Amino acid sequence: MDITWDSEVVAKSLPVLLQGVQMTVEIWAASFAVGMILGALLGLGRTSNIKAVNYLSIAYVEVFRNTPVLIQLIWFYYAFPVLTNYQMSPVLAAFLGLTLNTSAYCSEIYRSGILSIPRGQWEGAKAIGMTYTQTLKRIIYPQVFKRMLPAFTNRGIELAKMTSLCSVLAVEEIMYKGRLLSSAYYKPLEIFTVVAIIYFCVIYPGSLFSKYLERRYARFDK
């Protein structure tokens, strides 16, 4: 089979694909930031002694961890309006789906980090008059952050790759642009190879930054 790389198509497509980078990064950053905040609250709920809070947190996490992300995105865009009579934009539906899914995974990272601290440290903080919030802020989170960092990094990388699913909602991110160009030029090899390279260039610096932070915290522990 004779395969010829069409550099002209790549040159024409690259500016269009780069336009999708901003949307991809915006959805990625917003979903991850809000997802981590919600995940922290859910993580506290998962470790709460209040049964109602604990059960609700567990139910939330299990629903979003055990259903496909693609189904969640489609549900928020197509099914949610049937229940609420409110049609959200594709970008909002994508943000909501990715954020809630990410928060469920982040909550498990927080939960495992909190539970890794010996109970004696909680009791010691309580004995000297610290509140629950003060204990988390001054004792627990400073210790577990470096333990959770690799897991959060992996979650962030997975989320960045999941943004490609937003193309099914016509969100104009990198993958959506690639699909349009592939249909227009009939050059899937060139177009999707460039799409893959762009994703790599967007995501890889985050991996390097994570490794830098891990080395830095490991050095402080010595």
Secondary structure, DSSP 8 states (H G I E B T S, - for coil): ------HHHHHHHHHHHHHHHHHHHHHHHHHHHHHHHHHHHHHHHHT-S-HHHHHHHHHHHHHHHSS-HHHHHHIIIIIHHHHHS----HHHHHHHHHHHHHHHHHHHHHHHHHHTS-HHHHHHHHHTT--HHHHIIIIIHHHHHHHHHHHHHHHHHHHHHHGGGGGGGT--SHHHHHHHHHHHH--HHHHHHHHHHHHHHHHHHHHHHHHHHHHHHHHHH-
